[in-house]
Amino acid sequence: MSRLGTTRAVALVGLTGHVVEVQAHLAASVPGFTLVGLPDAALSESRDRVRAAVTSSGLDWPNKKITVNLSPASLPKTGSGFDVSSI
């Protein structure tokens, strides 16, 4: 059984804000965390920050494949502001 959660975040390009849809998908597969949709280096480190936030809150980290999609993929995403949206 797979699950999908969706929320929204904002990416700044200069002074203009762009809505980014954040989709988190859990699937019964080899455990892992994949981030797609043109993330920068800071977002690639979000795996560790998200995992720490989930486990610190007393929740169990799922033993599943987690894919987080940041859409639209053509828009560059920078900074750690997307971490909370990924939880």
SULBELGI-V815194 format. One record per helix or strand of 3 or more residues. SS is the DSSP state (H for helix, E for strand). FROM is the first residue (numbers start at 1). TO is the last residue. If there is no record, write none. Layout:
ss:SS from:FROM to:TO
ss:SS from:FROM to:TO
//
This chain:
ss:E from:3 to:13
ss:E from:16 to:27
ss:E from:32 to:36
ss:H from:41 to:44
ss:H from:46 to:56
ss:E from:65 to:71
ss:H from:80 to:86
//
